[in-house]
Amino acid sequence: MKPATESVTDPAVLPWLLAEQRDDAVPDERHQAAGELAPEAVPDEEATAPPVPLRRNRDYRLLWGGAGLSLLAGRATAVAYPLAVLWATRSPSDAGLVGTALLLPQLLVQLPGGALVDRWDRRRVMLVAGLGQAVVAGAVAGLLLSGHVRLWALLAAAFVEGTLGVLFQLAERAAVPAVVPPEQIGAAMTGNEARTRGAAIAGQPLGSGLVTLGAALPFGAAAAGQLAAVLCLFGVRGKLQQERTGVSRTALAAEVREGLVWMWRQHFLRAVMAAVAVSNILFQGLNLAVMSGIQTAGGTEFQVGVVLSLSGAGGLVGALSGGWWTERLSMRALVIGGLAVWALLMVPVAVLRDPYALGAIFALSGYVGGVFNVAGGVYLVRIAPDSMRGRANSLAMLVGGGAMAAGPVAAGFALEGLGPTRTILGLSLAMAVTALAALISPALRRGPFAKAG
């Protein structure tokens, strides 16, 4: 089994998109997934010619680079929004509200966004989304420079930026098969995973470090990065999707319902997704609690970025070694063991304030998350038929990513009422309860490949 990697951000995220990275997928399925012509429809000389390596594929490099710049800008502002509010207002609840507004589109926009990306021109979606994110970031920078911080304005800006980011990412993922041949899809997805992890590792300290120099700086830099991403996308040639005809909104709604019914019948997958959703909420709360704890101890915004970046580095290592774990442990053991390890790792976070000690703990937590990503992707590619993989991935992302929106706001109010130490201990207890629930869950006891009802 070859390790596959794909993640969103935090150590608990389980996006399941690794299903598309299986190099040992059936060739016919890969042709179908990439939306390419069948081999017999291609001239013999083109069919036998070796594909251009990805490093020399101009369109892929421009798409990869443009999306990378957009991701880097998004990661920087994702940490800058709550930090700027927290240091400006000294209110964890306000910072939590802004963090939630930024993540809320993960809950509200995923399913309609996927439908729109399939209906609209994907290049235009990315161009408009990138330009929109640049405008929003520039507006936030101007607001912060004015010295008149308005919470409602930052909430609106964060929500719009999050919405545009979801659309950009959905369009870019769907466009990759249009710029690489089917036999290179696995390598392209691996390159995208490395880009995503790199953006997360570099973006968090970049955003927190720029906030230290000036609250408006990360947003100004993000605006420039988004504009550079748009310029890269202008250079990508050709269409980024096939023409779709005869598809109505009613038919699309029926397909969404079909995906929901299929997902509901997968008892094991449903139980795992529920556990992941809870852990995502808890980790978002933990991130904000660590920010507040470091601030209370007299730390800096940059130290917060170091902690979060080490989490991303641990996730990268975990993803690379995930195949080793999946060959030796069952999916059930990985789920229950990972939740238990997370619960134990949260306890010392309640009393530690040194950023490097916290970073080591977060790196271990991220490692578990990286293993989860690989295990989830391997499982989903085995259980989901090819015709259902897109909807299965979007629904899993909706549950995993959308659940994160509830974390910051709940933790913000808990921090104001209880303080960092007791809040983190409460999060650890909630994680332990989640592990216990997974241990006794009938769906998990049945095993991953029990017949679905």
C-alpha positions as CSV (number, residue, x, y, z in Angstrom):
1,M,0.0,0.0,0.0
2,K,1.5,3.3,-1.0
3,P,1.2,6.3,1.3
4,A,-1.1,9.0,0.1
5,T,-1.3,12.5,1.5
6,E,-3.8,15.2,1.5
7,S,-4.8,17.6,4.3
8,V,-6.4,20.9,5.0
9,T,-4.7,22.5,8.0
10,D,-5.1,21.3,11.5
11,P,-4.0,18.0,12.9
12,A,-7.5,16.6,13.2
13,V,-8.6,17.4,9.7
14,L,-9.6,14.3,7.7
15,P,-10.3,15.4,4.1
16,W,-10.3,12.0,2.5
17,L,-9.2,13.4,-0.9
18,L,-6.3,11.0,-1.0
19,A,-8.6,8.6,-2.8
20,E,-7.6,10.4,-6.0
21,Q,-3.9,9.8,-5.4
22,R,-3.8,6.0,-5.7
23,D,-1.1,5.1,-8.2
24,D,-2.4,1.6,-8.3
25,A,-5.9,2.6,-9.4
26,V,-7.4,0.8,-12.3
27,P,-6.2,2.5,-15.5
28,D,-9.7,2.8,-16.9
29,E,-10.9,4.5,-13.8
30,R,-8.1,7.0,-13.9
31,H,-9.0,7.9,-17.5
32,Q,-12.6,8.3,-16.5
33,A,-11.7,10.4,-13.4
34,A,-9.4,12.7,-15.4
35,G,-12.1,13.2,-18.0
36,E,-9.8,12.2,-20.9
37,L,-10.5,10.5,-24.2
38,A,-10.2,6.7,-24.3
39,P,-6.8,5.5,-25.6
40,E,-8.3,4.3,-28.9
41,A,-9.5,7.8,-29.6
42,V,-5.9,9.2,-29.4
43,P,-3.6,9.1,-32.5
44,D,-1.0,6.3,-32.2
45,E,1.9,8.6,-32.1
46,E,0.4,10.6,-29.3
47,A,-0.6,7.5,-27.4
48,T,2.9,6.1,-27.5
49,A,4.8,9.3,-26.8
50,P,5.9,9.6,-23.2
51,P,4.2,12.4,-21.2
52,V,6.1,15.6,-20.5
53,P,7.4,15.5,-16.9
54,L,5.5,17.6,-14.5
55,R,8.5,19.8,-13.8
56,R,8.4,20.8,-17.5
57,N,4.6,21.0,-17.8
58,R,4.0,24.7,-18.1
59,D,0.3,24.7,-17.4
60,Y,0.6,22.5,-14.3
61,R,3.4,24.6,-12.9
62,L,1.4,27.8,-13.4
63,L,-1.7,26.2,-11.8
64,W,0.4,24.7,-9.0
65,G,2.2,28.0,-8.3
66,G,-0.9,30.2,-8.5
67,A,-2.8,28.0,-6.1
68,G,0.2,27.8,-3.9
69,L,0.5,31.6,-3.6
70,S,-3.2,31.8,-2.9
71,L,-2.9,29.1,-0.2
72,L,0.1,30.9,1.4
73,A,-1.8,34.2,1.5
74,G,-4.9,32.4,3.0
75,R,-2.8,30.7,5.7
76,A,-1.2,33.9,6.7
77,T,-4.5,35.8,7.0
78,A,-6.1,32.8,8.8
79,V,-3.8,33.3,11.7
80,A,-3.7,37.1,11.3
81,Y,-7.4,37.6,11.7
82,P,-7.8,36.3,15.3
83,L,-4.4,37.6,16.3
84,A,-5.1,41.1,15.1
85,V,-8.5,41.2,16.9
86,L,-7.1,39.6,20.1
87,W,-4.3,42.1,20.4
88,A,-6.5,45.0,19.4
89,T,-9.5,44.3,21.7
90,R,-8.0,41.9,24.3
91,S,-11.1,39.9,23.9
92,P,-10.8,36.1,23.2
93,S,-14.5,36.0,22.4
94,D,-14.2,38.6,19.6
95,A,-11.1,36.8,18.2
96,G,-13.2,33.5,18.3
97,L,-16.0,35.1,16.4
98,V,-13.7,36.3,13.6
99,G,-12.1,32.9,13.5
100,T,-15.5,31.3,13.2
101,A,-16.6,33.7,10.4
102,L,-13.5,32.7,8.4
103,L,-14.2,29.0,8.8
104,L,-18.0,29.1,8.5
105,P,-17.9,28.9,4.6
106,Q,-16.4,25.4,5.1
107,L,-19.8,24.5,6.5
108,L,-22.1,26.6,4.3
109,V,-20.4,26.7,0.9
110,Q,-18.9,23.3,0.3
111,L,-21.9,21.6,-1.4
112,P,-23.2,24.5,-3.4
113,G,-19.7,25.6,-4.2
114,G,-18.9,22.2,-5.7
115,A,-22.0,22.4,-7.9
116,L,-21.1,25.9,-9.0
117,V,-17.6,24.9,-9.9
118,D,-19.0,22.1,-12.1
119,R,-21.4,24.5,-13.8
120,W,-19.2,27.5,-14.3
121,D,-15.9,28.0,-16.1
122,R,-13.2,26.9,-13.5
123,R,-10.6,29.4,-14.7
124,R,-13.0,32.3,-14.2
125,V,-14.0,31.0,-10.8
126,M,-10.4,31.0,-9.7
127,L,-9.7,34.4,-11.3
128,V,-12.7,36.1,-9.7
129,A,-12.1,34.4,-6.4
130,G,-8.4,35.4,-6.4
131,L,-9.2,39.0,-7.3
132,G,-12.0,39.1,-4.7
133,Q,-9.6,37.8,-2.0
134,A,-7.1,40.5,-3.0
135,V,-9.7,43.2,-2.7
136,V,-10.9,41.9,0.7
137,A,-7.4,41.7,2.1
138,G,-6.6,45.2,0.9
139,A,-9.8,46.5,2.5
140,V,-8.9,44.9,5.9
141,A,-5.4,46.4,5.7
142,G,-6.9,49.8,5.1
143,L,-9.3,49.4,8.0
144,L,-6.5,48.4,10.4
145,L,-4.3,51.2,9.3
146,S,-7.1,53.7,10.0
147,G,-7.1,52.7,13.6
148,H,-10.9,52.3,13.7
149,V,-11.3,48.6,14.0
150,R,-15.0,47.6,13.5
151,L,-15.8,44.0,14.5
152,W,-18.7,43.7,12.2
153,A,-16.5,44.7,9.2
154,L,-13.9,42.2,10.1
155,L,-16.5,39.5,10.5
156,A,-17.9,40.3,7.1
157,A,-14.5,40.4,5.5
158,A,-13.5,37.1,7.1
159,F,-16.6,35.4,5.9
160,V,-16.2,36.7,2.3
161,E,-12.6,35.7,2.2
162,G,-13.4,32.2,3.5
163,T,-16.1,31.8,0.9
164,L,-13.9,32.9,-2.0
165,G,-11.1,30.6,-0.7
166,V,-13.5,27.5,-0.7
167,L,-14.5,28.3,-4.3
168,F,-10.9,28.8,-5.4
169,Q,-9.7,25.5,-3.9
170,L,-12.7,23.5,-5.3
171,A,-12.1,24.9,-8.8
172,E,-8.3,24.2,-8.6
173,R,-8.7,20.6,-7.4
174,A,-11.2,19.9,-10.2
175,A,-8.9,21.6,-12.8
176,V,-5.8,19.5,-12.2
177,P,-6.8,16.6,-14.5
178,A,-7.2,19.1,-17.4
179,V,-3.5,20.0,-17.3
180,V,-1.8,16.7,-16.7
181,P,-2.3,13.3,-18.4
182,P,-4.1,10.5,-16.5
183,E,-1.0,8.6,-15.7
184,Q,0.5,11.6,-13.8
185,I,-2.6,12.4,-11.7
186,G,-1.0,10.6,-8.7
187,A,2.2,12.6,-8.9
188,A,0.3,15.8,-9.4
189,M,-1.8,15.2,-6.3
190,T,1.3,14.4,-4.4
191,G,2.8,17.7,-5.5
192,N,-0.3,19.5,-4.5
193,E,-0.1,17.9,-1.0
194,A,3.4,19.1,-0.6
195,R,2.4,22.6,-1.6
196,T,-0.5,22.6,0.8
197,R,1.6,21.5,3.7
198,G,4.4,23.9,2.8
199,A,1.8,26.8,2.7
200,A,0.5,25.8,6.1
201,I,4.0,25.6,7.6
202,A,5.2,28.8,6.1
203,G,2.0,30.8,6.2
204,Q,1.3,30.6,10.0
205,P,4.6,32.1,11.2
206,L,4.5,34.6,8.2
207,G,1.1,35.8,9.3
208,S,1.9,36.0,13.0
209,G,5.4,37.6,12.3
210,L,3.9,40.3,10.1
211,V,1.2,41.0,12.8
212,T,4.1,41.6,15.2
213,L,5.4,44.4,12.9
214,G,2.0,45.8,12.2
215,A,-1.6,44.5,12.2
216,A,-2.2,45.5,8.6
217,L,1.0,44.0,7.1
218,P,-0.2,40.4,6.7
219,F,-3.3,41.6,4.9
220,G,-1.3,43.8,2.6
221,A,1.1,41.0,1.8
222,A,-1.9,38.6,1.2
223,A,-3.4,41.1,-1.3
224,A,-0.1,41.1,-3.2
225,G,0.1,37.3,-3.1
226,Q,-3.5,36.9,-4.4
227,L,-2.7,39.2,-7.3
228,A,0.4,37.2,-8.2
229,A,-1.7,34.1,-8.1
230,V,-4.2,35.6,-10.6
231,L,-1.3,36.5,-12.9
232,C,-0.1,32.9,-12.8
233,L,-3.6,31.6,-13.7
234,F,-3.9,33.9,-16.7
235,G,-1.0,32.0,-18.2
236,V,-2.7,28.6,-18.0
237,R,-3.8,27.5,-21.5
238,G,-6.9,25.7,-22.7
239,K,-10.1,24.8,-21.0
240,L,-10.0,23.5,-17.4
241,Q,-13.2,21.3,-17.7
242,Q,-15.2,19.4,-20.2
243,E,-18.4,20.8,-21.6
244,R,-21.5,19.7,-19.6
245,T,-24.8,19.6,-21.4
246,G,-28.3,18.5,-20.4
247,V,-27.6,18.8,-16.7
248,S,-30.4,20.6,-14.8
249,R,-30.4,21.9,-11.2
250,T,-33.0,19.3,-10.4
251,A,-30.7,16.5,-11.7
252,L,-27.8,17.9,-9.7
253,A,-29.9,18.0,-6.6
254,A,-30.8,14.4,-7.2
255,E,-27.2,13.5,-7.4
256,V,-26.5,15.2,-4.1
257,R,-29.3,13.3,-2.5
258,E,-27.9,10.1,-3.9
259,G,-24.5,10.9,-2.4
260,L,-26.1,11.6,1.0
261,V,-28.0,8.3,0.9
262,W,-24.8,6.4,0.0
263,M,-22.8,8.1,2.8
264,W,-25.6,7.4,5.4
265,R,-25.4,3.7,4.6
266,Q,-21.7,3.4,5.3
267,H,-22.0,2.8,9.0
268,F,-18.3,2.6,9.8
269,L,-17.4,5.7,7.7
270,R,-20.3,7.6,9.3
271,A,-19.0,6.8,12.8
272,V,-15.4,7.8,11.9
273,M,-16.6,11.1,10.4
274,A,-18.6,11.9,13.6
275,A,-15.5,11.4,15.7
276,V,-13.4,13.5,13.4
277,A,-15.9,16.3,13.4
278,V,-15.8,16.4,17.2
279,S,-12.0,16.4,17.3
280,N,-11.9,19.2,14.7
281,I,-14.0,21.3,16.9
282,L,-11.8,20.6,19.9
283,F,-8.6,21.3,18.1
284,Q,-9.9,24.7,16.8
285,G,-10.7,25.5,20.4
286,L,-7.3,24.3,21.5
287,N,-5.6,26.6,19.0
288,L,-7.3,29.7,20.3
289,A,-6.7,28.6,23.9
290,V,-3.0,28.3,23.2
291,M,-3.0,31.8,21.7
292,S,-4.7,33.2,24.7
293,G,-2.3,31.3,27.1
294,I,0.8,32.5,25.3
295,Q,-0.6,36.1,25.4
296,T,-1.3,35.8,29.1
297,A,2.2,34.6,29.8
298,G,3.6,37.6,27.9
299,G,4.5,35.9,24.7
300,T,4.3,37.2,21.2
301,E,2.3,36.6,18.1
302,F,5.3,35.1,16.4
303,Q,5.6,32.4,19.1
304,V,2.0,31.4,18.3
305,G,3.0,31.0,14.7
306,V,5.9,28.7,15.6
307,V,3.6,26.4,17.6
308,L,1.1,26.1,14.8
309,S,3.9,25.6,12.2
310,L,5.4,22.8,14.1
311,S,2.0,21.2,14.1
312,G,2.0,21.3,10.3
313,A,5.5,19.8,10.2
314,G,4.4,16.9,12.3
315,G,1.4,16.4,10.0
316,L,3.7,16.2,7.0
317,V,5.9,13.5,8.7
318,G,2.7,11.7,9.8
319,A,1.4,11.7,6.2
320,L,4.6,10.3,4.8
321,S,4.6,7.5,7.4
322,G,0.9,6.8,7.2
323,G,1.3,3.9,4.9
324,W,3.5,2.1,7.4
325,W,0.8,2.4,10.1
326,T,-2.1,1.4,7.8
327,E,-0.3,-1.8,6.9
328,R,0.1,-2.8,10.6
329,L,-3.0,-1.6,12.4
330,S,-6.7,-1.8,11.6
331,M,-8.6,1.3,10.7
332,R,-10.6,0.9,14.0
333,A,-7.3,0.7,16.0
334,L,-6.0,3.8,14.3
335,V,-9.2,5.8,15.0
336,I,-9.5,4.8,18.7
337,G,-5.7,5.0,19.4
338,G,-5.4,8.4,17.7
339,L,-8.2,9.9,19.7
340,A,-6.7,8.5,22.9
341,V,-3.3,9.9,22.1
342,W,-4.8,13.3,21.3
343,A,-6.6,13.4,24.7
344,L,-3.4,12.6,26.5
345,L,-1.4,15.2,24.6
346,M,-3.9,17.9,25.4
347,V,-3.3,17.6,29.2
348,P,0.2,19.1,29.4
349,V,-0.9,21.9,27.1
350,A,-3.0,23.2,29.9
351,V,0.1,24.1,32.0
352,L,2.8,24.7,29.5
353,R,3.5,28.1,28.1
354,D,6.9,27.7,26.5
355,P,6.3,27.9,22.7
356,Y,8.9,25.2,21.9
357,A,7.5,22.7,24.4
358,L,4.0,23.4,23.1
359,G,5.3,23.1,19.5
360,A,6.7,19.6,20.3
361,I,3.3,18.5,21.6
362,F,1.5,20.1,18.6
363,A,4.0,18.3,16.3
364,L,3.0,15.0,17.8
365,S,-0.7,15.8,17.5
366,G,-0.1,16.8,13.9
367,Y,1.7,13.5,13.3
368,V,-1.4,11.6,14.4
369,G,-3.5,13.8,12.1
370,G,-1.2,13.0,9.1
371,V,-1.6,9.3,9.7
372,F,-5.4,9.7,9.9
373,N,-5.3,11.4,6.5
374,V,-3.6,8.5,4.9
375,A,-5.7,5.9,6.6
376,G,-8.9,7.7,5.7
377,G,-7.9,8.1,2.0
378,V,-6.9,4.4,1.7
379,Y,-10.2,3.3,3.2
380,L,-12.4,5.6,1.1
381,V,-10.7,4.6,-2.2
382,R,-11.5,1.0,-1.3
383,I,-15.1,1.5,-0.3
384,A,-16.4,4.3,-2.7
385,P,-17.2,3.4,-6.3
386,D,-15.6,5.6,-8.9
387,S,-18.9,7.2,-9.7
388,M,-19.4,8.3,-6.1
389,R,-15.9,9.4,-5.1
390,G,-16.4,13.1,-5.8
391,R,-19.5,13.3,-3.7
392,A,-18.0,11.2,-1.0
393,N,-15.0,13.5,-0.8
394,S,-17.1,16.6,-0.8
395,L,-19.4,15.3,2.0
396,A,-16.4,14.2,4.1
397,M,-14.8,17.6,3.7
398,L,-18.1,19.3,4.6
399,V,-18.4,17.3,7.8
400,G,-14.7,17.6,8.7
401,G,-14.1,21.2,7.7
402,G,-17.5,22.6,8.5
403,A,-17.3,21.3,12.1
404,M,-14.2,23.5,12.7
405,A,-16.3,26.6,12.5
406,A,-17.9,25.9,15.9
407,G,-14.6,25.6,17.7
408,P,-13.2,29.1,18.0
409,V,-16.4,30.8,19.1
410,A,-17.2,28.2,21.8
411,A,-13.6,28.3,23.0
412,G,-13.6,32.1,23.1
413,F,-16.5,32.3,25.5
414,A,-15.0,29.4,27.6
415,L,-11.7,31.2,27.8
416,E,-13.3,34.4,29.1
417,G,-15.2,32.5,31.7
418,L,-12.8,29.8,32.7
419,G,-9.3,30.9,31.6
420,P,-6.8,29.0,29.4
421,T,-5.9,26.2,31.9
422,R,-9.4,25.0,32.7
423,T,-10.6,25.4,29.2
424,I,-7.8,23.2,27.8
425,L,-8.5,20.6,30.5
426,G,-12.1,20.6,29.5
427,L,-11.1,20.1,25.8
428,S,-8.9,17.2,26.9
429,L,-11.8,15.6,28.8
430,A,-14.1,16.0,25.8
431,M,-11.5,14.3,23.6
432,A,-11.2,11.4,26.0
433,V,-15.0,11.0,26.0
434,T,-14.9,11.0,22.2
435,A,-12.3,8.2,22.3
436,L,-14.4,6.2,24.7
437,A,-17.5,6.7,22.5
438,A,-15.5,5.4,19.5
439,L,-14.3,2.4,21.6
440,I,-17.9,1.3,22.4
441,S,-19.4,2.3,19.1
442,P,-21.3,-0.6,17.5
443,A,-20.5,0.7,14.0
444,L,-16.8,0.7,14.7
445,R,-16.9,-2.7,16.3
446,R,-18.4,-4.1,13.1
447,G,-15.3,-3.2,11.2
448,P,-14.7,-1.0,8.2
449,F,-15.8,-3.6,5.6
450,A,-19.0,-4.9,7.3
451,K,-21.9,-4.9,4.9
452,A,-23.7,-1.6,5.0
453,G,-27.4,-1.5,5.6
